[in-house]
Amino acid sequence: MIYRAVQLVAVLSLLSLSGCGPDKSTQLARCEQDGLKVYASLAHDPLHDSLVGGYVGVCMEAHGYVQATAKTLCARMSRGGAEQLDPKCYERE
């Protein structure tokens, strides 16, 4: 039993080091879809885009990304939180 636990820890450690997780674009799409589900009832609210954008930012941070410090990397869009939906807006911590 202990041997199995050690094996599991070793495999999980290697997976985390190998970068097998989703890439930035995939993670961003997942966060956006989650945000759209969370705020689906507010789809016609003027604040909808900002709420979803805020959710995406928090979600990306929870997955190890931060907003790019060089704003030139982040294409700004005119709608609420839409600028956060560009993968160039995030970089790994």
N, C-alpha and C positions, 0 to 999 in steps of 0.2 A: 504494500500500500504506500509506504513512504517512498519507495523507488519510483512508483508511478507519479506521485506528486512532484518529485524532483524532475522527472522527465517532462511533465507538463509545464513546469516553470521554465525549464531550459528551452522548450519549443516556443513558448510564448515570448520569451526574451529575444530569441533569434528572429521571430516574426516582426517584433516591434523594431528591431535594429535594421531589418532588411527593407523597410519601407513598403511593406505589402499592403498598406492601407490605401484607401482611395486617393487619387490625385486631387489636386486643388480644384479643378473644374468639376469633377464628380462630387466632391464634398460640398462645393458651393451650390450645385444643383439640388443636392439632398436637403441642404439647409433651407434653400428657397422653397422647395416643395413642402417641407415641414411648416415653414412660416405661413405659406398660403393656406394650409389646412387649419392651423391654429386660428388665423384671423379670417376664415371663410365667411363667418357671419357678418363681418364688417366690410365685405367686398365693395359696397357702394359708399362707404364712408370716405370723406376727403382725406382722412389720415391713414387709410389702408396701406398705401405704399410706404409711408414712413414707419408704420408699425412692423410691416414685413421686413423692411430694410434693417430695422433695429434688431429684430429677431435673428436675421441672417448674421449680423455682426457678432452677436452673443454666441450663436451656434458655431461660427467659424473659430472664435476664440476658444470655445470648449474643445475644439478638435485640433488645437495647437497652432492656429494662424492668428496673426495680428494684422491690422490695417497697415498698408504700406505707408511708410513715413514720407517718402518722396511722392508728393501729390501728382507729380508729372506722370507717375506710373498708373494713376487711377483716372480713367476717362470719366469725366463728369457728365451727367445727364441732367436734364431739366426736371425730371419728376422726383419727388420726395426722396426716398432712400435708394433710388435706382442706381446711384453711383456705386453702391456697395455690391451690386450684382455682377460686376466685372471681375473676373479672376485676377486681373492685374492689380486689383485693390488690396490683395492679401499676400502676405509672405509668411514663411515659417518662422516661429519664434527662435 
